[in-house]
Amino acid sequence: MLTRELGTSTSAIIGTFSGLTASKDFDLRKTVRAAGASYHVVKNKLAAKASEGSKIEAALQGLKGVSAVAYTSGDPVQLAKALATWVKDNAEFSFKLAIVDGKVLNVAEIAELATMPGKEELFSKLLFLIQSPAQRLATVINATGRDLAIVINQGVEKEKFAAGADAPVAAAPAAEASASAAEPEIAAAHAEEAPTPAEAIAENPASEADAVAEQPENGTASQAGEAANTDPVEG
C-alpha cells in the first residue's frame, strides 16, 4: 500500500519529531489530510525501498533518525503552507527536506515554498488577467450605452429633439410667404423687360416704313372703288 501511494505522489515533505503527544500527532495528521495529502511515520529503509521508481525517490534515500513523510499528488504549496503553519505552534516537529516534481528542497526552500501562491490562487490570478481586458471593454461599452441613454433622456426632457423636429414645418410657411412676396417683383421685372411701341419701332424702322407704304396703296384703291360706284352725271 505504501509503495502504491508513494508511486503516485509528485511531492513530499519529510520531517522528524521528538516528544510528540498522541493528541498532537492526531492533529498533525488531520492538518495534512485537510491539505489533500497523506502522512506516515516510516522506517528509513522501508521508505527507500517503497519509493523506488517514484518521483519522490530522491528525497527518501539515505534517511536517518525518526522520519515522518507527508506526500501528495496535488498542490505542494498547499501542503507546505499547512505544515509550516502547524509547526509554528508545535516545536516538537521540524523539517528535514522536501521534493517537488523531482527537485529536492532544503529547509530554507521549504519555508519559501510555503510563502508562494498555491495552484488555485495562481489559476485565479491567471483567470483574472485573462478576463480583465474583456471586462474593461464590456465596462466601457456599457458605460457608453448608459451615457448615450442619459443624453437622449435629457434632450427629450428639455424638448430639444421636439424643437428640431418642428423646425422644417415652421420653415415651410416662411418659404411660401417669401415666394408670395417675390411674385410682384418678378412681374415688375417682366414689365420692365417688355419694350414699349416706340422702342419697338425704333428697333425695327423697316417695319414702320412698310406700314406707311401700305397705307397710300390702300387709300388709292378705296378711292378708285368709290369712283366706280358713283353714277355718271347726266348733262
C-alpha positions in Angstrom: 0.0 0.0 0.0 2.8 2.5 0.9 4.6 1.6 -2.3 1.5 2.3 -4.4 0.8 5.6 -2.6 4.4 6.8 -2.9 4.5 5.7 -6.5 1.6 8.1 -7.5 2.9 11.1 -5.5 4.7 14.0 -7.1 5.7 15.9 -3.9 6.7 15.0 -0.4 7.9 16.8 2.8 10.0 14.8 5.2 10.3 15.8 8.9 11.2 14.5 12.3 9.7 14.9 15.7 10.6 14.5 19.4 8.2 14.2 22.3 5.1 14.4 20.1 2.0 13.5 22.1 -0.8 11.4 20.7 -3.2 14.3 20.6 -0.7 16.4 18.7 0.1 13.5 16.3 -3.7 13.2 15.6 -3.9 17.0 15.0 -0.9 16.8 12.6 -2.5 14.0 10.6 -5.7 16.0 10.4 -3.9 19.1 9.1 -2.1 17.1 6.4 -5.4 15.4 5.3 -7.0 18.8 5.1 -4.3 19.9 2.6 -5.1 16.9 0.4 -2.1 14.8 1.4 -1.2 11.7 3.4 1.0 11.2 6.4 3.1 8.3 7.6 5.8 7.7 10.2 8.1 5.3 8.3 11.3 3.3 8.8 14.1 4.7 6.7 14.9 1.5 4.8 11.3 0.8 4.1 10.8 4.3 2.8 13.8 4.0 0.5 12.5 0.6 -0.8 8.9 1.7 -1.3 9.8 4.9 -3.1 12.0 3.2 -5.8 11.0 4.3 -9.3 8.7 7.1 -8.0 9.1 10.9 -8.5 9.9 11.3 -4.8 12.6 8.6 -4.6 15.5 11.0 -4.4 14.2 12.5 -1.1 13.7 9.2 0.6 17.1 7.7 0.1 19.6 7.7 3.0 17.3 9.0 5.7 18.5 8.8 9.3 16.7 9.2 12.7 13.0 9.3 13.0 11.3 10.2 9.8 7.7 11.2 9.0 6.6 11.7 5.4 3.8 13.9 4.2 3.2 13.2 0.4 0.7 14.3 -2.2 0.0 14.2 -5.9 -1.8 17.5 -5.7 -0.6 21.0 -4.8 2.8 21.0 -2.9 2.4 24.7 -1.9 -0.8 23.9 -0.1 0.9 21.1 1.8 3.9 23.3 2.7 1.6 26.1 3.9 -0.4 23.7 6.1 2.7 22.1 7.7 4.6 25.4 8.1 1.6 26.9 9.9 1.3 23.9 12.2 5.0 23.7 13.0 4.9 27.4 14.2 2.7 26.3 17.1 4.3 22.9 17.6 8.1 23.0 18.0 8.2 19.2 18.6 8.1 18.8 14.8 10.8 20.0 12.4 11.6 19.7 8.7 14.4 17.6 7.1 13.9 18.1 3.4 11.3 18.1 0.6 10.9 17.2 -3.0 8.7 18.8 -5.6 8.5 17.4 -9.2 11.9 15.7 -8.8 13.7 18.7 -7.3 15.0 18.2 -3.7 14.5 21.2 -1.4 16.3 22.1 1.8 14.7 23.5 5.0 15.0 27.1 3.8 13.5 26.3 0.5 10.6 24.6 2.2 9.9 27.9 4.0 10.0 29.8 0.7 7.7 27.2 -0.8 5.2 27.9 2.0 5.1 31.6 1.1 4.3 31.0 -2.6 0.8 31.2 -4.0 -0.9 27.9 -4.4 -2.2 26.4 -7.7 -5.7 27.6 -7.1 -4.5 31.1 -6.3 -2.3 31.1 -9.4 -5.2 29.9 -11.5 -7.5 32.6 -10.1 -4.9 35.3 -10.8 -4.3 34.0 -14.3 -8.1 33.9 -15.0 -8.4 37.4 -13.7 -5.6 38.6 -16.0 -7.3 36.9 -19.0 -10.7 38.2 -18.2 -9.7 41.7 -17.2 -9.3 43.2 -20.7 -12.7 41.8 -21.7 -14.3 43.1 -18.5 -12.8 46.5 -19.1 -14.1 46.5 -22.7 -17.5 45.4 -21.6 -17.5 48.2 -18.9 -16.6 50.8 -21.5 -19.3 49.6 -23.9 -21.9 49.5 -21.1 -20.8 53.0 -19.9 -21.1 54.4 -23.4 -24.6 53.0 -23.7 -25.7 54.4 -20.4 -24.2 57.8 -21.2 -26.0 57.9 -24.6 -29.3 57.0 -22.9 -28.8 59.7 -20.3 -28.1 62.3 -23.1 -31.1 61.2 -25.0 -33.3 61.4 -21.9 -32.0 64.8 -21.1 -32.6 66.0 -24.6 -36.2 64.7 -24.5 -36.9 66.3 -21.2 -35.6 69.7 -22.4 -37.6 69.3 -25.7 -34.5 69.7 -27.8 -35.5 67.0 -30.1 -39.1 68.3 -30.4 -37.8 71.7 -31.4 -35.6 70.3 -34.0 -38.5 68.2 -35.5 -40.8 71.3 -35.7 -38.2 73.4 -37.5 -38.9 72.1 -41.0 -42.7 72.5 -40.5 -42.2 76.1 -39.4 -39.8 76.7 -42.3 -42.4 75.7 -44.9 -44.9 78.6 -44.3 -41.9 81.0 -44.3 -40.8 79.7 -47.7 -44.3 80.1 -49.1 -44.5 83.7 -47.7 -41.2 84.5 -49.3 -42.4 83.1 -52.7 -45.6 85.2 -52.5 -43.6 88.3 -51.7 -41.4 87.7 -54.7 -44.2 87.4 -57.3 -44.8 91.2 -57.6 -41.1 91.8 -58.1 -40.9 89.1 -60.8 -43.9 90.7 -62.6 -42.3 94.1 -62.4 -39.1 92.7 -63.8 -41.0 91.2 -66.8 -42.8 94.5 -67.3 -39.5 96.4 -67.4 -38.1 93.9 -69.9 -41.1 94.2 -72.3 -40.4 97.0 -74.9 -42.7 100.0 -75.5 -44.3 100.5 -79.0 -41.9 103.4 -79.6 -39.0 101.3 -78.7 -40.2 98.5 -80.9 -40.5 100.9 -83.9 -37.1 102.4 -83.2 -35.7 98.9 -83.1 -37.5 98.0 -86.4 -37.6 101.1 -88.7 -38.1 98.9 -91.8 -41.4 97.6 -90.4 -42.6 101.1 -89.8 -41.8 102.1 -93.5 -43.6 99.1 -94.8 -46.7 100.1 -92.8 -46.6 103.7 -94.2 -46.1 102.5 -97.8 -49.1 100.2 -97.5 -51.4 103.0 -96.3 -51.4 105.1 -99.7 -51.9 102.0 -101.7 -54.9 101.1 -99.6 -56.2 104.7 -99.9 -55.9 104.8 -103.7 -57.7 101.5 -104.0 -60.5 102.8 -101.8 -60.9 106.0 -103.9 -61.0 104.0 -107.2 -63.7 101.9 -105.8 -65.7 104.8 -104.8 -65.4 106.4 -108.3 -66.6 103.2 -110.0 -69.6 103.0 -107.8 -70.7 106.7 -108.4 -73.4 107.1 -111.1 -72.5 109.3 -114.1 -73.9 112.8 -114.1 -76.3 113.4 -116.9 -75.6 116.6 -119.0 
